Amino acid sequence: MQTVAFIGLGNMGGPMAANLLRAGIKVRAFDLSPEALNALVAQGAYPAGSAQDAVRGVDVVISMLPAGRHVESLYLGNDGLFSRLSPGTLVIDCSTIAAHTARHVATEAGKAGLRMLDAPVSGGTAGAAAGTLTFMVGGESESLEAARPLLSAMGKNIFHAGMAGAGQTAKICNNMLLGILMAGTAEALALGVGNGLDPAVLSDIMSKSSGRNWALELYNPWPGVMDNTPASRGYSGGFMSELMLKDLGLAEETALNSHAATPLGSLARNLYELHVKSGCGKEDFSGIVKQFRKE
């Protein structure tokens, strides 16, 4: 039986690892949070005392970490996992990081004789739990085919975006658009409600009209409009606003490096900067509606 080391069991990583377990895959897990680790152990995972312990004798390593510095710290250097993995081991990083960081880590993986994929995801915590995530993969096609059964256990859509770093570029383009859509949806709803409209009625109207979009139809930011969304549980869970700010920053960095014009992306980043600084960084990103509501 194939053994997978899964490192990083947060809001996304935990449900993803749980889906591997449900698919009959042996998982050695590690997270800095004992609570997150214990939650997965209760579902059948083998607990590791450290990331180094987690990768002993495994065939595949999957990581889901907050930022590029965490990925580099995990894999690179004298104490990094690359120095401990057997040649040929498949490494799949599902974190959302800068494309240049992903390329650098992939280059170092190749020097160690390892196979490396950057495979960030879209679909949120609901998609992670349901196993319906979209994977945007960068790396060699042969490595992707080796990873496909594992990715299929965690997601519904798997796209090969290109070589190393391409998955990250696709992800930040997607999340830049998502940030713009969420901010625009929140602004439109606040305008309507401020002028006497019922938010549920307005949402229904727009979802059947030319303003329809994913944020409006599946992740409505107005409290009480849609069940089982962060907006209806005090913006808890979901995708934290500080992580959306991070991704919008990555998009802006990429735009600057490639001399691309992204004025709407920059505006969305500024809005989320204000939102995070107002103390809402740990809340779901749909809480950006607070910046437009009249209290």
C-alpha positions, 0 to 999 in steps of 0.5 A: 500500500502506498504511504503518503506523508501529509504536512500541514493540516489546517482548514484545507490540509486536514480535509484533504488528508481525510479524503486520502484516508477515505480512499484507503491510502495510508497517511503519516501526518504532521502539523504544529497544532496538536488539535489538528493532528489529533483530529486526523489521527481519529480518522485513521492517520498515523501521527508523526512527531515532526515533519522529518519523522513523517517522511520516513519511508514514504512514497509521496510527500504532500504539503499544504502550508501558509506561505513560501517561506514555510515551504522553503523552510520545510524542504530546503537547507541542511535540515530540510526534507529534501536531504532526507527523501529517497531519490524518486520520491514524489513531492506535491506542494499544494500551498499557494506561493510565488511562482518563482519560489515554486520554481526554485524549490522544484530546481532543488528537488531535481538536484536531489533526484526527486520529482516535484509538483506545485499543485495549488487548489481552488474550491475552498474548505467546502471543496476540500471536505467534499473532495471536489477541489480543482488542482492547478499543477505545474511540473513534468507530465510524468510526475502529474500522472504518478500523482493523479490517483492521489489528486483524484481522491482529493479533487474533481478537476485536475489541470496541467498548467505547464512546467514548474511554477505554472500552477502557482501562476494559474492560482494567483490569477484565479484568486485575483479574480476571486478577490475582485468578484467578492469585493464587487459583489459585496459593494453591489449588495451593500448599495442595494440594501442601503437603498431598501432592497432585501439582500436575498431578493437582490442576490436572486435577481443578480444571479439570474442576470448579467451580474451573476458570479461564483461569489454571488451564487455559491458563497454569498457574502451577506449574512443570512442569505445563504445557509452553510456559508461563512457569512451566515456563521459570523465569517468563521471558517472558510478562507481567511482574509489575511490569506486572500490579502497574501494572494492578492499581494502575490498577484501584484508582485507577479504583475510588477515583475512582468510589467502587467497592468492589474489596476482592479487587482491592486484595488482589491488588494488595497481593500483587503489591506484595510479589511485586515488592518481593521481586525478581520484578518482571521475572518473569511474573505467574504467579510469584505462586505463589512467595508461597505455596509452601513451599520 
